[in-house]
């Protein structure tokens, strides 16, 4: 057995079923080992390394298992950075394998030579350069352990040519997996029992408790417990964008998204008026708190934060109580403790008032959601998807045009439905490759991707991958010929001095048909409705190119933008 075969055998014993990557001259031993040692591991050829990392990111989010991607030395490693950085900052366990040049060629100007491990250190949880073939098993075990424990994240292993090609002389019994780390979060941490008792007393004495869930609660699989806790307390639940979908949107206690981007006014109202705010798996960053203005420090609210990463506790606010632990385990213990507590306050009247506000909001939104205006309003597109969603569904969005409309108007229903969006760095080009990873992780779910022109321009090559693999994904392209998010900002803050935001539009359906994908170009709501009826039932990829309204024509529901627009009107 050579080193590359030992690597593949280690992945096999960890239960890895799929690897995403792009071949290169330095990765030949790895590809040959996959062919010879593990024909049961499916290798997914991506069209660039960034896409391979995005595929792995989506796969890990939906499968609950660490995902593996690989790329060759030099440019291949450079191209993988956006996807790996996004996964790490979003607490997603992705393991990147890079194959480097020969150790004998170090420092001699060898083509594609690059210090991979140093390059990856700032954007991963751990980056290692392995120089001894016999250390492959223990190094891969460490990689899986670091990726899946504590706050999950991305790790990177660099293998020079000699390590992959040399003979592995270690004992066969060293090729074993640490099974607990084949899923995440691994080795979950319980919260301090006395602190949980204290939390139970605080939350039961609150008159207006509010639960705020983030991506950490989703990754922990705490959704059912969040619902149990909310129903026990009669407490409204609001979510960050990353936490969206943790409970069905039609639940009477689900008040929608808080923060800046695509917020629900009644969710903001809950946070502003609640006397006790319980944050679960939420970093409390700039978007979810509208640059730390919601909650407002002058309101003297009790703030409680539960997070698996103790370094995030009290990082943004002065907490009344901080609990370090896995969201699911902490909620299990809290719910058990609440059975021994006497409920001192009834918040149902307050929740009833919030639901009145929610009903009024949706009633006021109906004209826009049902608009027959041309170009088509993005909110009209989201509503059309809502009316056709079945359970389970996975909706994936890019930053930019779709985000505020999806976070405000998307209604996920049914157990097992999820919403994915890259929120750490907000990079474009995520959706199309993510559809591949999403389908491989959740083949039973309907997969829908929503993205704008900017994103398409950065990931159009992966249309070929979707066609080659016959991924039955529905792609919704918002075609407005502009970097709409940036143009809207220029409208608000640069007095409409537009610079380098417009580009050539056109019928993008033709682009998809080049790759053999069924595609439609629609310009009216009536056409869109007819096409979606066909597309939702397809068992092959479908690309729907929708000529849509620009953000400049109708300001999206972004709280900070709305406040800036008010100031402009006042002046």
C-alpha positions in Angstrom: 0.0 0.0 0.0 1.3 3.5 -0.9 0.4 6.7 0.9 -2.4 7.7 -1.4 -4.0 4.3 -0.9 -3.7 4.7 2.9 -5.4 8.1 2.6 -8.3 6.6 0.6 -8.6 3.7 3.0 -8.9 6.1 6.0 -11.6 8.0 4.2 -13.4 4.8 3.5 -13.4 3.6 7.2 -14.8 7.0 8.2 -17.8 6.3 6.0 -17.0 8.9 3.3 -19.3 8.3 0.4 -18.4 11.2 -1.9 -15.4 13.4 -2.6 -15.6 16.7 -4.5 -12.6 17.8 -6.5 -10.7 18.8 -9.6 -7.8 16.7 -10.9 -4.2 17.9 -11.4 -0.8 16.5 -12.2 0.1 16.4 -8.5 -3.0 14.4 -7.5 -2.5 11.5 -9.9 -1.7 9.0 -7.0 -4.9 10.0 -5.2 -7.1 9.5 -8.2 -5.4 6.1 -9.0 -6.0 5.1 -5.3 -9.6 6.0 -5.5 -10.0 3.9 -8.6 -8.2 0.8 -7.1 -9.0 0.9 -3.4 -12.4 2.5 -3.0 -14.7 2.2 -6.1 -17.5 2.7 -3.6 -16.5 6.3 -2.9 -18.0 8.5 -5.6 -15.7 11.3 -6.9 -17.6 14.3 -8.2 -15.7 16.2 -10.8 -16.3 20.0 -10.3 -15.3 22.5 -12.9 -13.2 24.6 -10.5 -11.9 24.2 -7.0 -14.1 26.9 -5.4 -17.1 25.0 -6.6 -15.8 21.8 -5.2 -15.5 23.4 -1.8 -19.0 24.9 -2.1 -20.4 21.4 -3.0 -18.7 20.0 0.1 -20.1 22.8 2.3 -23.7 22.1 1.2 -23.2 18.4 1.5 -22.0 18.7 5.1 -24.8 21.1 6.1 -27.4 18.7 5.0 -25.9 15.3 5.7 -24.7 16.0 9.2 -21.3 14.4 8.2 -17.9 16.0 7.5 -17.4 16.5 3.8 -14.2 16.0 1.8 -12.9 17.9 -1.2 -9.6 17.8 -2.9 -7.5 19.8 -5.3 -4.0 19.9 -6.8 -1.2 22.3 -5.9 -0.7 25.9 -6.9 -3.7 27.6 -8.5 -6.0 24.7 -7.5 -5.3 25.4 -3.8 -5.7 29.2 -4.4 -9.0 28.8 -6.0 -10.4 26.7 -3.2 -9.9 29.4 -0.6 -13.4 31.1 -0.9 -15.3 27.9 -0.3 -13.0 26.7 2.6 -13.1 30.1 4.3 -16.9 30.2 4.0 -17.3 26.7 5.5 -14.9 27.4 8.4 -16.5 30.8 9.3 -20.0 29.1 9.1 -18.9 26.3 11.4 -19.2 23.6 8.7 -16.8 20.6 8.9 -15.1 20.4 5.4 -11.8 18.6 5.0 -9.7 19.8 2.2 -6.9 17.6 0.8 -4.3 19.3 -1.4 -1.5 17.5 -3.2 1.8 19.4 -3.3 5.0 19.2 -5.3 7.9 17.0 -4.5 9.8 17.7 -1.3 13.0 17.3 -3.3 11.9 20.2 -5.5 11.3 22.7 -2.6 12.9 26.0 -3.2 14.0 25.3 -6.7 11.3 27.1 -8.6 9.2 24.0 -9.2 6.0 25.0 -11.0 3.0 25.3 -8.8 5.1 25.2 -5.6 3.2 26.8 -2.8 3.2 26.7 1.0 -0.3 25.3 1.1 -0.5 24.9 4.9 0.6 28.5 5.6 -1.9 29.8 3.0 -4.8 27.9 4.7 -3.9 28.7 8.3 -6.0 32.0 8.5 -9.1 30.4 7.0 -9.2 27.0 8.6 -9.5 25.6 12.1 -6.4 23.6 11.5 -3.9 23.3 8.6 -1.2 20.6 8.4 1.7 19.7 6.2 2.4 16.0 6.4 5.9 14.8 5.5 5.9 11.2 6.8 3.7 8.6 5.0 3.3 6.4 8.1 1.7 9.3 10.0 -1.3 9.4 7.5 -3.8 7.5 9.8 -3.2 9.5 12.9 -3.2 12.8 10.9 -6.5 12.0 9.2 -8.0 11.0 12.5 -6.9 14.3 14.0 -8.4 16.2 11.0 -11.8 14.6 11.4 -11.6 15.2 15.2 -10.8 18.9 14.9 -13.4 19.4 12.1 -16.3 17.9 14.0 -15.7 18.8 17.7 -16.3 21.9 19.7 -17.2 24.6 17.2 -17.0 22.7 13.9 -15.0 24.1 11.0 -12.8 23.4 8.0 -9.4 21.7 8.2 -6.7 21.3 5.6 -4.1 18.6 4.9 -1.3 19.1 2.4 0.4 16.0 1.0 3.7 16.3 -1.0 4.3 13.9 -3.8 6.6 11.6 -1.7 4.0 11.1 1.0 1.4 10.0 -1.5 3.8 7.8 -3.6 5.9 6.2 -0.9 5.1 2.9 0.7 3.0 2.9 3.8 4.8 0.6 6.3 2.5 1.1 9.3 0.5 -1.8 10.7 -2.9 -2.5 9.1 -4.6 -2.1 12.5 -3.6 1.6 12.5 -6.1 2.2 9.6 -9.1 2.7 11.8 -11.6 5.5 12.3 -12.7 7.4 15.4 -16.4 6.7 14.6 -17.7 9.5 16.8 -16.1 12.0 14.5 -17.8 10.7 11.4 -20.7 13.0 12.3 -21.0 16.5 13.7 -21.1 17.9 16.3 -19.0 15.1 17.8 -18.4 14.8 21.5 -21.2 17.2 22.4 -20.7 19.3 25.5 -23.4 19.6 28.2 -24.0 22.9 29.9 -23.3 23.6 33.5 -26.2 22.2 35.5 -26.3 25.0 38.1 -26.4 27.6 35.2 -29.3 25.7 33.6 -31.2 25.8 36.8 -30.6 29.5 37.0 -31.7 29.8 33.4 -34.9 28.0 34.2 -35.7 30.4 37.0 -35.0 33.4 34.8 -37.0 32.3 31.9 -40.1 31.2 33.9 -40.2 34.5 35.7 -40.0 36.5 32.5 -43.2 38.3 31.4 -42.2 38.6 27.7 -39.6 35.9 26.9 -38.2 35.7 23.3 -36.2 32.9 21.8 -33.7 33.8 19.1 -32.1 30.9 17.2 -29.1 31.0 14.9 -27.2 28.6 12.7 -25.7 26.9 15.7 -29.1 25.6 16.8 -29.7 24.3 13.3 -26.4 22.5 13.1 -27.0 21.0 16.5 -30.3 19.5 15.4 -32.2 21.4 18.1 -35.3 22.3 16.1 -37.8 20.0 17.9 -36.5 21.1 21.3 -36.8 24.8 20.3 -40.5 24.1 19.5 -41.0 22.3 22.8 -39.4 25.1 24.7 -41.4 27.8 22.9 -44.7 26.0 23.4 -43.9 25.4 27.1 -43.2 29.1 27.7 -45.6 30.5 25.1 -42.6 32.4 23.8 -42.2 33.7 20.3 -39.3 32.4 18.2 -37.4 34.7 15.8 -34.4 33.5 13.8 -31.3 34.9 12.2 -30.9 34.2 8.5 -28.8 31.1 9.2 -31.4 29.9 11.7 -34.3 30.3 9.3 -36.4 27.2 8.9 -35.6 25.7 12.4 -39.4 25.5 12.9 -42.2 25.5 10.4 -43.0 29.1 9.3 -46.8 28.5 9.8 -46.3 27.7 13.5 -48.1 30.4 15.6 -44.9 31.1 17.6 -42.6 31.4 14.6 -42.3 35.1 14.0 -39.7 35.1 11.2 -36.3 36.6 10.6 -34.7 39.4 12.7 -31.8 41.6 11.8 -31.0 43.8 8.8 -31.6 41.7 5.7 -35.1 40.7 4.9 -36.3 41.3 8.5 -39.9 40.9 9.7 -41.2 44.0 11.6 -43.0 41.8 14.1 -39.7 40.0 14.8 -38.0 43.3 15.5 -41.0 44.2 17.7 -40.5 41.1 19.8 -36.8 41.8 20.4 -37.4 45.4 21.2 -40.3 44.8 23.7 -39.2 41.4 25.1 -37.9 41.5 28.7 -35.8 38.4 28.4 -34.0 37.4 25.3 -32.7 33.8 24.9 -30.1 33.5 22.1 -29.4 29.9 21.1 -26.5 29.1 18.8 -26.2 32.7 17.6 -23.1 34.8 17.3 -25.1 38.1 17.7 -23.1 39.6 14.8 -23.6 42.8 12.8 -26.4 41.6 10.5 -28.6 39.8 13.1 -28.5 42.7 15.5 -28.5 45.5 12.8 -25.0 46.6 14.0 -25.8 45.9 17.6 -28.8 48.2 17.8 -31.4 45.4 18.2 -31.5 44.7 21.1 -30.7 48.2 22.3 -28.6 48.4 25.3 -30.7 51.2 26.9 -33.7 48.8 27.2 -32.1 47.0 30.1 -33.3 43.6 28.9 -32.0 40.3 30.3 -29.8 38.6 27.7 -29.0 34.9 27.9 -26.7 33.3 25.4 -26.1 29.6 24.7 -23.3 28.7 22.4 -20.9 25.8 21.8 -18.1 28.3 21.3 -17.3 29.9 24.7 -15.3 32.6 23.0 -18.6 34.0 21.5 -20.3 34.3 24.9 -20.7 37.9 25.9 -18.7 39.0 22.8 -21.3 41.4 21.6 -23.5 42.3 24.7 -23.2 42.2 28.5 -25.0 38.9 29.1 -27.2 38.2 32.2 -26.2 34.6 31.8 -23.9 32.7 29.5 -24.0 29.0 29.0 -21.3 27.1 27.1 -22.6 23.9 25.6 -24.2 22.2 22.6 -27.6 23.7 21.9 -29.4 20.4 21.7 -28.1 19.1 25.0 -28.6 22.4 26.8 -32.2 22.5 25.7 -32.8 18.9 26.7 -31.6 19.7 30.2 -33.5 23.0 30.3 -36.8 21.4 29.3 -36.2 18.7 32.0 -35.5 21.4 34.6 -38.6 23.4 33.6 -40.8 20.4 34.5 -39.9 21.2 38.1 -40.5 24.9 37.8 -43.7 26.7 38.5 -44.7 28.9 35.5 -45.0 32.4 37.1 -46.1 34.4 34.1 -48.3 34.0 31.0 -47.0 35.6 27.9 -49.8 34.4 25.6 -51.5 37.8 25.5 -48.3 39.4 24.2 -47.8 36.6 21.6 -51.4 37.1 20.5 -50.6 40.8 19.9 -47.5 39.9 17.9 -49.5 37.5 15.8 -51.9 40.3 15.0 -49.0 42.3 13.8 -47.8 39.3 11.8 -51.2 38.9 10.2 -51.3 42.6 9.3 -47.9 42.3 7.8 -48.8 39.4 5.5 -52.1 41.1 4.5 -50.2 44.3 3.6 -47.7 42.3 1.6 -50.3 40.5 -0.6 -50.5 43.2 -3.4 -46.7 42.9 -4.0 -46.7 39.1 -3.7 -49.5 38.8 -6.3 -48.3 41.6 -8.5 -48.5 41.1 -12.3 -45.9 43.9 -12.9 -43.3 43.6 -15.6 -40.3 43.2 -15.0 -41.4 40.6 -12.4 -40.9 41.6 -8.8 -38.6 39.3 -6.9 -41.1 38.9 -4.1 -43.6 37.6 -6.6 -41.1 34.9 -7.6 -40.7 33.8 -4.0 -44.4 33.7 -3.5 -44.8 31.5 -6.6 -42.2 29.1 -5.1 -44.0 29.1 -1.8 -47.3 28.0 -3.4 -45.5 25.0 -5.0 -43.2 23.9 -2.2 -43.7 20.4 -0.8 -42.0 18.8 2.1 -39.2 18.1 2.4 -37.6 20.9 0.4 -34.2 22.5 0.4 -33.9 26.1 -0.8 -30.5 27.5 -1.4 -29.8 31.2 -2.1 -26.9 33.4 -2.9 -26.1 36.7 -1.3 -27.4 39.6 -3.4 -30.8 39.9 -5.1 -32.6 36.9 -3.7 -31.6 37.2 -0.1 -33.8 39.9 1.4 -36.9 38.6 -0.4 -36.3 35.0 0.6 -35.6 35.7 4.2 -38.7 37.9 4.4 -41.2 35.9 2.2 -40.1 32.3 2.0 -42.3 29.9 3.9 -40.7 26.5 4.6 -43.2 23.9 5.7 -42.9 20.4 7.0 -40.3 18.4 8.8 -36.9 18.1 7.0 -37.1 21.3 5.0 -34.0 23.5 5.1 -32.7 26.9 3.9 -29.0 27.3 3.0 -27.2 30.6 2.4 -23.5 31.5 2.7 -23.7 34.2 5.4 -20.1 34.3 6.7 -18.5 36.2 3.8 -21.5 36.7 1.5 -19.6 35.5 -1.6 -21.4 34.9 -4.9 -21.2 31.7 -6.9 -22.4 29.4 -4.1 -25.8 28.2 -5.3 -25.2 26.3 -8.5 -22.4 24.1 -7.1 -24.2 23.8 -3.8 -27.1 22.2 -5.6 -24.9 19.3 -6.4 -23.8 18.7 -2.8 -27.4 19.2 -1.5 -28.8 16.6 -3.8 -26.2 14.0 -2.9 -26.9 14.6 0.8 -30.7 14.8 0.5 -31.8 12.9 -2.6 -35.4 12.7 -1.3 -35.8 16.4 -1.1 -36.8 18.9 -3.7 -33.8 21.1 -4.3 -34.3 24.7 -5.4 -31.6 27.3 -6.0 -32.2 31.0 -6.3 -29.4 33.4 -7.6 -28.8 36.5 -9.6 -26.7 37.5 -12.6 -23.5 38.1 -10.5 -23.6 34.6 -9.1 -24.3 33.0 -12.4 -21.3 34.7 -13.9 -19.1 33.2 -11.3 -20.4 29.7 -11.4 -21.9 29.0 -14.9 -19.4 26.2 -15.5 -21.1 24.1 -13.0 -24.2 23.9 -15.1 -22.3 21.3 -17.0 -21.8 19.3 -13.7 -25.5 19.5 -13.0 -26.3 18.2 -16.5 -23.6 15.5 -16.4 -24.9 14.2 -13.1 -28.6 14.8 -14.0 -29.2 16.6 -10.7 -33.0 17.2 -10.5 -32.6 20.8 -9.2 -34.8 23.8 -10.0 -32.6 26.8 -10.7 -34.3 30.3 -10.5 -32.2 33.0 -12.1 -33.1 36.6 -11.3 -32.1 38.3 -14.6 -31.8 42.1 -14.1 -28.4 42.7 -15.8 -26.8 44.3 -12.7 -24.9 43.8 -9.5 -28.2 44.9 -7.9 -27.0 44.9 -4.2 -24.1 47.3 -4.9 -26.2 49.5 -7.3 -28.8 49.9 -4.5 -26.0 51.0 -2.1 -24.7 53.4 -4.7 -28.2 54.8 -5.0 -28.5 55.4 -1.3 -25.0 56.5 -0.4 -23.4 57.8 -3.6 -26.3 60.0 -4.8 -27.0 57.5 -7.6 -23.5 57.9 -9.1 -23.5 54.4 -10.6 -20.1 53.0 -11.3 -19.3 49.5 -12.8 -22.5 47.8 -11.7 -24.4 47.3 -15.0 -23.6 44.6 -17.5 -25.0 43.0 -20.6 -28.2 41.0 -19.9 -29.9 38.7 -22.4 -31.6 35.4 -22.5 -29.6 33.3 -20.0 -31.8 30.2 -20.8 -29.7 29.8 -23.9 -26.7 29.4 -21.8 -28.2 26.5 -19.9 -29.4 24.8 -23.1 -25.8 24.7 -24.3 -25.2 22.1 -21.5 -28.3 20.1 -22.3 -30.4 21.5 -19.5 -34.1 22.2 -20.0 -34.4 26.0 -19.8 -37.1 28.7 -20.0 -36.8 32.4 -20.4 -39.8 34.2 -18.9 -40.8 37.8 -18.9 -44.3 37.9 -17.3 -45.8 36.4 -14.1 -48.2 34.3 -16.2 -45.4 32.7 -18.1 -43.5 32.1 -14.8 -46.4 30.4 -13.2 -46.9 28.1 -16.2 -43.2 27.2 -16.3 -42.9 26.5 -12.6 -45.8 24.0 -12.8 -43.7 22.1 -15.2 -40.3 22.6 -13.6 -41.3 21.5 -10.0 -42.2 18.1 -11.3 -39.1 17.5 -13.4 -36.7 14.7 -12.5 -33.8 16.5 -14.3 -32.2 19.9 -13.9 -34.4 22.9 -15.0 -33.1 26.5 -15.4 -35.8 29.2 -15.2 -34.4 32.6 -16.4 -36.7 35.3 -15.0 -36.5 38.9 -16.2 -36.9 40.6 -12.8 -37.0 44.0 -11.3 -33.8 45.6 -10.1 -33.2 46.6 -6.4 -32.9 50.2 -7.5 -36.5 50.2 -8.9 -38.1 49.0 -5.6 -35.9 49.0 -2.5 -35.6 45.6 -0.9 -36.6 45.0 2.7 -33.3 45.8 4.3 -33.7 47.7 7.5 -30.6 49.9 7.3 -31.5 50.8 3.7 -35.0 51.8 4.7 -33.6 54.0 7.4 -31.1 55.6 4.9 -33.9 56.2 2.4 -36.0 57.9 5.1 -33.1 60.3 5.8 -32.7 61.0 2.1 -36.4 61.8 1.7 -36.3 64.0 4.8 -33.4 66.0 3.3 
